[in-house]
Amino acid sequence: MQKIAIIQISEAGAAIAARLQETLGAQIVCRDSIATNWQKFDAFVFIGAMGICVRTIAPYINDKHSDPAVVCIDSLGKNVISVLSGHVGGANDLTREIASIIGSHEVITTQSEHL
């Protein structure tokens, strides 16, 4: 079972965070704790703006073989986006799973899965 962290950027994503916590057994963590948690989780699910997600993880990104999966969900739950470690780290599969759970559109851009 994957160890998944949820980072809820604003109160707008509270219902989504609660649903994912329940269905995936995920743990809600503070955005300020990414540095200490980066290697402790298999995946991070941000609920909020993609820009905040990217700026938050940027200092910790190493390579696709060691980075955790990162997925971003807009605050309204309309789109679930595979951000980092899509194919190798499992973000693409997690994106599909979350989209199915919350009834949203999945966004996956990994070239190797489209060949």
C-alpha positions, 0 to 999 in steps of 0.5 A: 500500500502506498503511503500518500500525503495530501497537501490541502492549499486552501479550505476550498479543497477540504471535502476532496482531502477528506474523501481521499483521506478516507478512501486512500488511507492518505495522511494530510500534511502541512505544505511547510513540512515537505522538506522533512517528508519528501522521502517519507511518502510514496506520493504527494497529492496537492489540492490547489493551484499548480503553481503553488504545487510546483514551487513547493516541490521544486527545491526537492526534485532529484530524479524520476527514479527516486522522487515520489509521485506528485499529483495536483487537483484543482480546488474544485476537483475538476481536474487531476494532473500527474505532475512528477514521477508519472510513469516510473513513480506511479503518479499516472496511475494515482491520477487515474485512481483519484479521478475515478474516486472524485469523478474528475478529468485526468490529465496525463502527458507522459509521452511513453504511455501514448506510444 
